[in-house]
Structure formats: structure tokens, C-alpha cells
Amino acid sequence: MNGNCSTTGHKNPERLPDAAALEHQWKTIDWKKAETEVNRLQVRIAKATQEKK
């Protein structure tokens, strides 16, 4: 197996994107939106933990 396939244990490993594709994806992330979503999830997790859910 070459270094550009996943190792998730599936019979047919999925092909991973090349470095250029990953770099493009990284640079096009809407970081403000991602931060807002992470903060929202953190609040939900904290609330659920306090309510023992």
C-alpha cells in the first residue's frame, strides 16, 4: 500500500487527497464560522454534562 491511502481497515482503502488539495481546503475554511460552531458545541456539551446527560 502506498502512503496516499487511508488505513481504516476497510478492504478498499479510500484515496486521500494530495498535499495541494489539502492545502487548498485548509486555506478556504471559513474560520469564523468554524469557531462559532465549535463554541456552540462546547456550550451544548457543558450543559449536557451539568445535567448528567
C-alpha positions in Angstrom: 0.0 0.0 0.0 1.3 3.4 -0.8 1.4 6.4 1.6 -1.6 8.1 0.0 -4.4 5.7 1.2 -6.3 5.5 4.5 -5.5 2.8 7.0 -9.0 2.5 8.4 -9.1 -1.3 7.9 -11.5 -1.3 5.0 -10.9 -3.8 2.2 -10.7 -1.0 -0.3 -8.9 1.9 1.4 -10.1 5.3 0.3 -7.8 7.5 -1.6 -6.6 10.5 0.3 -6.3 14.0 -1.3 -2.9 15.1 -2.3 -1.0 17.8 -0.4 -2.1 20.6 -2.8 -5.8 19.7 -2.4 -5.4 19.6 1.4 -3.6 23.0 1.4 -6.4 24.5 -0.7 -9.1 23.1 1.7 -7.2 24.4 4.7 -6.9 27.9 3.2 -10.6 28.0 2.2 -12.0 27.2 5.6 -14.4 29.8 7.0 -12.6 30.1 10.3 -15.2 32.5 11.9 -18.0 30.0 11.1 -15.9 27.1 12.4 -15.2 28.9 15.6 -18.8 29.8 16.1 -19.8 26.1 15.6 -17.2 24.8 18.0 -18.3 27.3 20.6 -21.9 26.3 20.1 -21.0 22.6 20.6 -18.9 23.4 23.6 -21.8 25.1 25.3 -24.1 22.1 24.5 -21.5 19.7 25.9 -21.1 21.7 29.1 -24.8 22.0 29.6 -25.4 18.2 29.0 -22.5 17.4 31.4 -24.1 19.6 34.1 -27.4 17.9 33.5 -25.7 14.5 33.6 -26.9 13.6 30.1 
